[in-house]
Every structure is written in C-alpha cells, then in structure tokens.
C-alpha cells in the first residue's frame, strides 16, 4: 500500500490538492493511505519551500502548484 502525503498548511490550494489526490486514487483503484501534513517543520524536512506539495512514499513529486487529476494519477501509480 502506498503512502501519499499532501504537504500544506491548510490554504485553499492545499485543500484542493488533498481532495483531487483522493479522487485520483479512487478513480485509478490505487490502494493507498492519504495523509495531510500541516506541520511546517515536517514540510521543510521534505525540502519543500512552496506548498502545496505531493509526496508518494516519502518522495516529493510536485510542489508549488495543483496538478491535474491525470497528472496526480501518473505520480501515484
């Protein structure tokens, strides 16, 4: 099972990324756990300077923007 982490402090874009990530995982039938990481120190430990960001199994796949559903599917597969 994959661990998908949405990194962000709670801004509207961060919330949108979390919602879209859950939708993408559901549409692609990917068994995963989606966690929201809001602690700024934890986010910085990923090396992320701009949120929102998406990490899959601890590896940052995108930061500073909200990708499309199709992009998210490609990142989490």
Secondary structure by P-SEA (a helix, b strand, c coil): cbbbbbbccccaaaaaaaaaaaaaaaaaccbbbbbbbccaaaaaaaccccccbbbcccccccccccccaaaaaaaac
